[in-house]
Structure formats: structure tokens, C-alpha cells
Amino acid sequence: MKKLLLKNALIFRDCGFEKTDILIVDGKIAEVRTSLKDEEAKVIDMAGLSILPGLVDLHVHLREPGFEHKETVASGTAAAARAGYTDVFTMPNLRPAPDTNENLNVQLRAIRSDAKVNVHPYGCITMGGRGEGELVDFAALAPYVWGFSDDGKGVQSDDLMRKAMIECKKLDKTIVAHCEVNELLKGGYIHDGEYARRNGHLGICSESEWRQIERDINLVRETGCKYHVCHISTKESVELIREAKREGLPVTCETAPHYLILTDMDLREDGAYKMNPPLRSAEDKAALIKGIQDGTIDCIATDHAPHSAAEKICGLKDSAFGITGLEVAFPLLFTYLVKKNIITMERLIDLMSTNPRKIMGLHPVTVGEYADLAIVNLESDYKLNPNHFVSCGKSTPFAGWKVNAECVMTMIKGEIVYSLYNA
């Protein structure tokens, strides 16, 4: 029997932190109360530190197999562990894409060999993840994936998406949808807003996102399939999802930190500001904030999308879409949303841990369950420095930003998978 006693920790309960102890026995939380003693337990003093349930990210790109020059399973999950994430869900735009069991197994072997945290893969919706053509064999892949996505591509055909939803409904699996109407993109690469007009850039209209969400919600109404919308960025998307929830449809969604903190008027002529969906308007940002406040938006995912330096130094027009997100998400959200009283700490925990666990059926972090924990210092004071990232991806618009939260330790099943003190 292996015992670990965490002493003098601050644990969030009933809308506030209270000082208490946690006893972990054989990887599970056995007891939580003050003044705990156990002569057989290894003791770690957590004075001044806060313990949160391990963070969960429903949207990461680990890039392996096929794009190891951008990121690997080893580097990406090390970054996740450093950031307090115990579980990440990895997107299928890989080479080979996980559209058959044979191709999925390439990714699974890398995960089994190198992952530092729990990694849950999605399978493709279409062969090659192209958003069109032939559907995958959902039944064959279903036992080994947590849902189905063509992230990076929207499924263009109504009939194809309907058939995919029917199959996923039969298998009790979730469609995890990147929503984008290709014919509305028209070569755009940033938001079709004020900055694009002032600086002569081609814009991506908001309708390219919300129009496909609208279609898919109608298909959910028809099929009853569980449906999760990736990285929403527009006010229309928020309202469509709000109405779907009022109707009782099985619809959930996520947004990402950059859409809650930045707008298109914060853009610079720098590839670090280029992502898909793009940074939107102040009105969109306000609607997203309202959505995380009222529960319309279920989760904040990072859309961690690392690229090589060479792929991100080509300006807004020619740089690759995507920024690194794992190591900046919690510090930014705590500093710029919680400390500014935009949302409560309880709501942030819901958005980054509790809700994604519920959506994907992971165990809760409570007495009797595994001790998957993030230990954080909420009194830290430092600047985000991409040169210090564990991730191979260094591109972020938040370089140099001051933050006040830092993960100092991450545990999975009571085992330390990251410690600042050993870094």
C-alpha cells in the first residue's frame, strides 16, 4: 500500500479556498480534512499552494505521427504536464490520419511509448480527415477513440454529416466539429473586420463559422447525436448554441483563451497572431465572455497548435495557422479573467476541468477517485517567455505578458509527473 499525505494545501470548496490536507492511498484520494496524520505516508508540505483537479484540454495537436518537426507526443505531453493538465484529447490531422485502425495504431504506439499525461485520441470523420469524400468505419474505430473530428476541415456535405451523426448516435460517440464553410472563406486569413480593412488583408467572415454550426444543430435535432463544437469565436455561434441548449439538444462547445482576451484590433503584422478561427471583433469577444459566464460555453480548450519557427515568421498572410497554448492558458485565464472579476475561480475550474470531464466521461476528482491534481501557486508574478516553453512550439501573441499563476506540480494517480522543483 502506497500512501502520500499532502499537508496544508489550499483546496477550492464552496466558492472559496480552505486550508486542508489530502491523503492519497494507492493513487486514489482517500480522505480530505484538516489535521490528517498517517505514520506510513510520505508527507509533502503544500503550504501556500492551491490544489485543483487536474486540468483537461479537449483540443490539442500533438503533431505525431507525421509532423514531428512541429511537436511530438513526448514534448507536447511534457508541456501539458508542466501546465497542470492530466488529460488531453488529441486532434486527428496527422499523417497518417487516424481513419483506420491500422493508421490509428501508429499514433497509439507513440502515446503508449512517450506520453507524460493521459492522451485520448479522436478518430477522423472522413477518410484522410478532408471534410469530404468517404466516411470512416465508425464502428471499427469506436472502441479506441473518444469521438470523431475532422479538425482543420469542416464537413462540407449536409448528407455526409447526417450519415456521420447517425453512425455516431448508434455507437454513443460524439461528433467534435470544426465548423467552416469552405465556399465562404475566399482566401481570407484574418477576421473580416476593421483591422483587415485598414491594412489591406483578406478577411474570414463570421458566417463561415456560424453557418455550419446552424446546419449541424439542425442535424442534431434530426439525429439525436451528441455534438461538441470546437473553438467557437463569433457572437452568432454563441447564440445558436444557447438556443440549442434551451431546446435540450445534446450540444456542447468550447472556446479558447485568445478569443476571450484579444480582438482583431490587437493584431500585429506577425504570424504569432494568426490562428483559425481568427481573432474576432470586440462584440464577438463580449458575447464569448457572456457565454462563459452564463454556462452557454462549456469549456475553455487551448487549441494548442505548435509549428516550427520557420512556419510562423512569414507574417499574417503566409504564416501557418495556429499558436501554442498549453503553457499559457491557465496563467492567462486566472490573471485576466478571475483576478479581474470577469468569472469566478469556481467557474474557471468548471471550464478547464469539471465540464470537460463530464462531456467525455472521465472520472471526477473527488474522494474515492484517482488523485489527478494540479498544484498551483496563485501568488506568482512573472512574464510569459516562449523560450522557456517545454513545447516545441514557441509562437504565441502573449509573449512578455505578466501573469500571476504558475503550476508547480502535476500528479496523475498520485504520482508526480511534473514538479517545478525538479525541472
C-alpha positions as CSV (number, residue, x, y, z in Angstrom):
1,M,0.0,0.0,0.0
2,K,1.4,3.3,-1.1
3,K,0.4,6.4,0.9
4,L,1.1,10.1,0.2
5,L,-0.1,12.9,2.5
6,L,-0.4,16.5,1.1
7,K,-0.3,18.9,4.1
8,N,-1.5,22.5,4.5
9,A,-2.9,22.8,1.0
10,L,-5.5,25.4,-0.2
11,I,-8.3,23.5,-1.8
12,F,-11.2,25.2,-3.6
13,R,-14.5,24.4,-1.9
14,D,-17.9,26.2,-1.8
15,C,-16.7,29.2,-3.8
16,G,-13.5,29.7,-1.8
17,F,-10.2,28.2,-0.8
18,E,-9.8,26.5,2.5
19,K,-6.7,25.1,4.2
20,T,-6.8,21.3,4.5
21,D,-4.9,18.0,3.9
22,I,-5.3,15.3,1.4
23,L,-4.4,11.6,2.0
24,I,-3.7,9.6,-1.2
25,V,-3.7,5.8,-0.9
26,D,-2.7,3.7,-3.9
27,G,-3.3,6.6,-6.3
28,K,-6.7,7.4,-5.0
29,I,-8.0,10.2,-2.8
30,A,-8.7,8.5,0.5
31,E,-9.5,11.4,2.8
32,V,-9.7,15.2,2.7
33,R,-9.8,17.1,6.1
34,T,-7.7,19.2,8.3
35,S,-5.0,17.9,10.7
36,L,-4.7,14.5,8.9
37,K,-1.9,12.2,10.2
38,D,-0.6,8.9,8.9
39,E,2.7,7.5,10.1
40,E,3.0,5.3,7.0
41,A,2.5,8.2,4.5
42,K,5.2,10.2,2.7
43,V,4.4,13.8,3.6
44,I,4.7,16.8,1.2
45,D,4.1,20.3,2.7
46,M,1.9,22.3,0.3
47,A,1.8,25.5,2.4
48,G,0.9,28.5,0.3
49,L,-0.1,26.3,-2.7
50,S,-3.5,25.6,-4.1
51,I,-4.6,22.2,-5.3
52,L,-7.0,22.0,-8.3
53,P,-8.5,19.0,-10.1
54,G,-6.2,18.1,-13.0
55,L,-6.9,20.3,-16.0
56,V,-8.5,18.7,-19.1
57,D,-8.0,20.0,-22.6
58,L,-10.4,18.7,-25.3
59,H,-8.4,20.2,-28.2
60,V,-4.7,19.7,-28.7
61,H,-2.4,19.0,-31.6
62,L,0.5,16.7,-30.7
63,R,1.5,16.5,-34.3
64,E,2.9,12.9,-34.1
65,P,2.8,11.0,-36.4
66,G,3.7,13.0,-39.5
67,F,4.7,16.4,-38.2
68,E,7.3,15.8,-35.6
69,H,9.2,19.0,-36.6
70,K,6.3,20.9,-35.0
71,E,5.8,18.8,-31.9
72,T,6.0,15.2,-30.6
73,V,3.9,13.2,-28.2
74,A,6.8,13.5,-25.7
75,S,7.2,17.2,-26.0
76,G,3.5,18.1,-26.2
77,T,2.6,16.0,-23.2
78,A,5.5,17.3,-21.2
79,A,4.2,20.8,-21.9
80,A,0.7,19.6,-20.8
81,A,2.1,18.2,-17.5
82,R,4.0,21.4,-16.9
83,A,0.8,23.3,-17.3
84,G,-1.3,21.3,-14.9
85,Y,-3.1,19.1,-17.5
86,T,-3.6,15.5,-16.6
87,D,-5.7,14.7,-19.7
88,V,-5.6,15.9,-23.3
89,F,-7.6,15.0,-26.3
90,T,-5.6,15.0,-29.5
91,M,-6.8,16.0,-32.9
92,P,-6.6,13.7,-35.9
93,N,-5.0,15.9,-38.6
94,L,-1.9,13.7,-38.7
95,R,0.0,11.7,-41.2
96,P,-1.2,9.0,-41.4
97,A,-4.6,10.3,-40.3
98,P,-6.4,8.0,-37.8
99,D,-9.0,7.0,-40.3
100,T,-8.4,3.2,-39.9
101,N,-7.3,1.1,-37.0
102,E,-4.0,0.5,-38.8
103,N,-3.3,4.2,-39.0
104,L,-4.6,4.9,-35.5
105,N,-2.2,2.3,-34.1
106,V,0.7,4.4,-35.3
107,Q,-0.4,7.2,-33.0
108,L,-1.3,4.8,-30.2
109,R,2.2,3.3,-30.2
110,A,3.7,6.8,-29.8
111,I,1.2,7.6,-27.0
112,R,2.0,4.3,-25.1
113,S,5.7,4.9,-25.5
114,D,6.1,8.6,-24.8
115,A,3.1,10.2,-23.2
116,K,3.6,12.0,-19.9
117,V,-0.1,12.6,-19.3
118,N,-3.3,10.8,-20.3
119,V,-3.9,11.2,-24.0
120,H,-7.3,10.4,-25.6
121,P,-7.3,10.4,-29.4
122,Y,-10.1,11.4,-31.7
123,G,-10.7,9.5,-35.0
124,C,-11.4,11.1,-38.3
125,I,-15.0,11.6,-39.6
126,T,-13.9,11.3,-43.3
127,M,-11.1,9.3,-44.8
128,G,-7.9,11.5,-44.6
129,G,-9.8,14.0,-42.5
130,R,-10.6,16.0,-45.6
131,G,-14.1,17.0,-44.7
132,E,-15.4,15.4,-47.8
133,G,-15.4,12.1,-49.7
134,E,-15.8,8.8,-47.9
135,L,-16.8,8.3,-44.2
136,V,-14.6,6.2,-41.9
137,D,-15.7,2.9,-40.5
138,F,-17.0,4.4,-37.3
139,A,-17.8,1.0,-35.7
140,A,-14.2,-0.3,-36.2
141,L,-12.6,2.8,-34.7
142,A,-15.2,3.5,-31.9
143,P,-13.6,1.2,-29.2
144,Y,-10.3,3.1,-29.5
145,V,-11.3,6.8,-29.8
146,W,-13.2,9.2,-27.7
147,G,-15.1,10.9,-30.5
148,F,-14.8,11.8,-34.2
149,S,-13.5,15.0,-35.7
150,D,-12.1,16.4,-39.0
151,D,-10.5,19.3,-37.1
152,G,-9.0,21.7,-39.6
153,K,-11.7,21.0,-42.0
154,G,-15.5,21.4,-41.8
155,V,-17.6,18.5,-43.2
156,Q,-19.0,20.3,-46.2
157,S,-21.8,18.0,-47.3
158,D,-25.1,18.0,-45.3
159,D,-25.8,14.5,-46.2
160,L,-22.3,13.3,-45.3
161,M,-22.6,14.9,-41.8
162,R,-26.1,13.5,-41.4
163,K,-24.8,9.9,-42.1
164,A,-21.8,10.5,-39.7
165,M,-24.2,11.6,-36.9
166,I,-26.5,8.6,-37.5
167,E,-23.5,6.3,-37.1
168,C,-22.1,8.1,-34.0
169,K,-25.6,8.1,-32.4
170,K,-25.7,4.3,-32.8
171,L,-22.3,4.0,-31.2
172,D,-22.9,6.6,-28.4
173,K,-19.9,8.7,-29.7
174,T,-19.6,12.4,-30.0
175,I,-19.0,14.4,-33.2
176,V,-16.4,17.0,-32.4
177,A,-16.8,19.6,-35.1
178,H,-14.5,22.1,-36.7
179,C,-17.1,24.3,-38.3
180,E,-16.1,26.1,-41.5
181,V,-17.9,26.6,-44.8
182,N,-15.2,26.5,-47.5
183,E,-17.0,28.5,-50.1
184,L,-17.3,31.4,-47.7
185,L,-13.5,31.6,-46.9
186,K,-12.5,33.3,-50.2
187,G,-8.8,33.3,-49.4
188,G,-9.1,35.0,-46.1
189,Y,-6.6,34.6,-43.2
190,I,-7.7,37.0,-40.5
191,H,-11.1,38.2,-39.3
192,D,-13.1,40.2,-41.9
193,G,-13.2,43.3,-39.7
194,E,-11.7,46.7,-39.1
195,Y,-8.1,45.6,-38.9
196,A,-8.3,43.8,-42.2
197,R,-9.9,46.7,-43.9
198,R,-7.4,49.2,-42.6
199,N,-4.4,47.1,-43.5
200,G,-5.4,45.6,-46.8
201,H,-5.8,42.0,-45.6
202,L,-8.3,39.4,-46.9
203,G,-10.8,38.5,-44.2
204,I,-12.6,35.4,-43.0
205,C,-16.2,36.2,-42.4
206,S,-18.0,35.2,-39.2
207,E,-20.7,33.4,-41.3
208,S,-18.1,30.8,-42.4
209,E,-18.2,29.5,-38.8
210,W,-21.8,30.0,-37.6
211,R,-23.5,28.9,-40.8
212,Q,-22.1,25.4,-40.4
213,I,-22.9,25.3,-36.7
214,E,-26.5,26.2,-37.6
215,R,-26.6,23.4,-40.1
216,D,-25.2,20.9,-37.7
217,I,-27.6,21.8,-34.9
218,N,-30.4,21.1,-37.3
219,L,-28.9,17.7,-38.0
220,V,-28.5,17.1,-34.2
221,R,-32.2,17.9,-33.9
222,E,-32.9,15.2,-36.6
223,T,-30.4,12.5,-35.4
224,G,-30.0,13.0,-31.6
225,C,-26.2,12.7,-31.9
226,K,-24.0,14.1,-29.2
227,Y,-22.3,17.1,-30.7
228,H,-19.4,19.3,-29.5
229,V,-18.4,22.4,-31.3
230,C,-14.7,23.3,-31.5
231,H,-13.1,26.7,-30.8
232,I,-16.2,29.0,-31.3
233,S,-15.3,32.6,-32.0
234,T,-18.4,34.5,-33.0
235,K,-21.4,36.1,-31.3
236,E,-23.7,34.3,-33.7
237,S,-22.2,30.9,-32.7
238,V,-22.8,31.6,-29.0
239,E,-26.4,32.5,-29.7
240,L,-27.1,29.4,-31.8
241,I,-25.6,27.2,-29.1
242,R,-27.5,29.0,-26.4
243,E,-30.8,28.3,-28.2
244,A,-29.9,24.7,-28.9
245,K,-29.3,24.2,-25.1
246,R,-32.6,25.8,-24.3
247,E,-34.2,23.3,-26.6
248,G,-32.5,20.5,-24.7
249,L,-30.3,19.3,-27.6
250,P,-27.1,17.3,-26.8
251,V,-24.9,20.2,-27.8
252,T,-21.7,21.4,-26.0
253,C,-18.9,23.7,-27.1
254,E,-15.6,25.2,-26.3
255,T,-13.7,28.4,-26.9
256,A,-10.1,29.2,-26.4
257,P,-8.2,31.8,-24.2
258,H,-7.1,34.0,-27.1
259,Y,-10.7,34.7,-28.1
260,L,-11.6,35.8,-24.6
261,I,-8.6,38.1,-24.2
262,L,-7.8,39.5,-27.6
263,T,-9.7,41.0,-30.6
264,D,-8.8,41.7,-34.2
265,M,-7.8,45.2,-33.2
266,D,-4.9,43.7,-31.2
267,L,-3.5,42.1,-34.3
268,R,0.1,42.8,-35.4
269,E,1.8,42.0,-38.6
270,D,3.2,38.9,-37.0
271,G,2.4,35.2,-37.5
272,A,2.1,34.8,-33.8
273,Y,-1.4,36.4,-34.1
274,K,-2.6,34.0,-36.8
275,M,-4.9,31.2,-35.9
276,N,-8.1,29.6,-37.2
277,P,-10.7,30.7,-36.4
278,P,-9.1,34.2,-36.3
279,L,-9.3,36.8,-33.6
280,R,-12.7,38.4,-33.9
281,S,-14.3,41.7,-33.0
282,A,-14.8,43.3,-29.6
283,E,-18.5,42.4,-30.0
284,D,-17.6,38.8,-30.5
285,K,-15.3,38.8,-27.5
286,A,-18.0,40.3,-25.3
287,A,-20.5,37.6,-26.5
288,L,-18.0,34.8,-25.7
289,I,-17.4,36.2,-22.2
290,K,-21.1,36.3,-21.6
291,G,-21.2,32.7,-22.8
292,I,-18.6,31.5,-20.3
293,Q,-20.4,33.5,-17.6
294,D,-23.9,32.1,-18.2
295,G,-22.9,28.5,-19.0
296,T,-23.6,28.6,-22.7
297,I,-19.9,27.8,-23.3
298,D,-18.9,24.5,-21.5
299,C,-15.2,24.5,-21.8
300,I,-12.1,26.5,-22.5
301,A,-9.7,24.4,-24.6
302,T,-6.3,25.6,-25.8
303,D,-6.3,24.5,-29.5
304,H,-2.6,24.0,-28.8
305,A,-1.3,24.1,-32.4
306,P,2.5,24.3,-32.4
307,H,4.5,25.0,-35.6
308,S,8.2,25.4,-36.3
309,A,9.7,28.8,-36.1
310,A,10.1,28.9,-39.9
311,E,6.4,28.4,-40.4
312,K,5.5,31.3,-38.1
313,I,7.8,34.1,-39.3
314,C,6.0,34.8,-42.6
315,G,3.6,37.5,-41.4
316,L,-0.2,37.3,-41.2
317,K,-0.7,36.3,-44.8
318,D,1.8,33.5,-45.2
319,S,2.4,32.0,-41.7
320,A,0.8,28.8,-40.7
321,F,-2.5,28.9,-38.8
322,G,-2.1,28.1,-35.1
323,I,-0.4,29.1,-31.8
324,T,1.0,27.2,-28.8
325,G,-1.4,27.2,-26.0
326,L,-0.9,24.7,-23.2
327,E,1.7,26.5,-21.1
328,V,-0.1,29.9,-21.2
329,A,-3.8,29.0,-20.8
330,F,-4.3,28.7,-17.0
331,P,-2.0,31.6,-16.1
332,L,-3.7,33.9,-18.6
333,L,-7.2,33.0,-17.7
334,F,-6.6,33.3,-13.9
335,T,-4.8,36.6,-14.3
336,Y,-7.1,38.3,-16.9
337,L,-10.5,36.8,-16.1
338,V,-10.5,35.6,-12.5
339,K,-8.4,38.4,-11.0
340,K,-10.4,41.0,-12.9
341,N,-13.7,39.5,-11.6
342,I,-14.9,38.6,-15.0
343,I,-15.5,35.0,-13.9
344,T,-15.1,33.3,-10.5
345,M,-12.4,30.7,-9.7
346,E,-15.2,28.1,-9.4
347,R,-16.3,28.9,-13.0
348,L,-12.7,28.6,-14.3
349,I,-12.3,25.2,-12.7
350,D,-15.6,24.1,-14.3
351,L,-14.5,25.4,-17.7
352,M,-11.0,23.8,-17.5
353,S,-11.6,20.6,-15.6
354,T,-15.1,19.7,-14.3
355,N,-17.1,20.2,-17.5
356,P,-14.7,18.6,-20.0
357,R,-14.5,15.6,-17.7
358,K,-18.3,15.3,-17.8
359,I,-18.5,15.8,-21.5
360,M,-16.1,13.0,-22.3
361,G,-16.9,10.7,-19.4
362,L,-13.7,11.0,-17.4
363,H,-13.7,10.3,-13.7
364,P,-14.3,13.3,-11.4
365,V,-11.6,14.3,-9.0
366,T,-13.1,13.5,-5.6
367,V,-12.7,11.2,-2.6
368,G,-12.6,7.6,-3.8
369,E,-11.3,8.6,-7.3
370,Y,-7.8,8.9,-8.7
371,A,-5.7,11.8,-7.5
372,D,-5.2,13.6,-10.8
373,L,-4.2,17.0,-9.4
374,A,-2.7,20.3,-10.4
375,I,-0.8,22.2,-7.7
376,V,-0.5,25.9,-8.4
377,N,1.0,29.0,-7.0
378,L,-1.6,31.7,-7.3
379,E,0.7,34.4,-5.9
380,S,3.4,34.1,-8.5
381,D,4.5,37.0,-10.6
382,Y,6.3,36.6,-13.9
383,K,6.3,37.2,-17.6
384,L,5.4,34.5,-20.2
385,N,8.6,33.6,-22.0
386,P,8.3,31.3,-25.0
387,N,12.0,30.5,-24.8
388,H,11.1,28.7,-21.6
389,F,8.3,26.6,-23.1
390,V,8.7,22.8,-23.0
391,S,6.6,22.6,-26.1
392,C,8.5,22.7,-29.4
393,G,6.1,25.4,-30.5
394,K,7.1,28.9,-29.3
395,S,4.7,31.1,-31.2
396,T,2.2,33.0,-29.0
397,P,0.8,36.5,-29.1
398,F,1.2,36.6,-25.3
399,A,5.0,36.7,-25.1
400,G,6.0,39.1,-22.4
401,W,2.6,39.3,-20.7
402,K,2.6,39.4,-16.9
403,V,0.7,36.6,-15.2
404,N,0.0,35.6,-11.6
405,A,-0.4,31.8,-11.6
406,E,2.1,29.0,-12.1
407,C,1.7,25.3,-12.0
408,V,4.4,23.9,-9.6
409,M,3.4,20.2,-9.7
410,T,1.1,17.8,-11.6
411,M,0.0,14.4,-10.3
412,I,-1.7,11.5,-12.1
413,K,-3.0,8.7,-9.9
414,G,-1.0,10.2,-7.1
415,E,2.3,10.0,-9.0
416,I,4.2,13.2,-9.7
417,V,4.5,13.7,-13.5
418,Y,5.9,17.2,-13.3
419,S,7.5,19.2,-10.5
420,L,8.9,22.7,-10.8
421,Y,11.4,21.9,-8.1
422,N,12.9,19.1,-10.3
423,A,12.6,21.0,-13.6
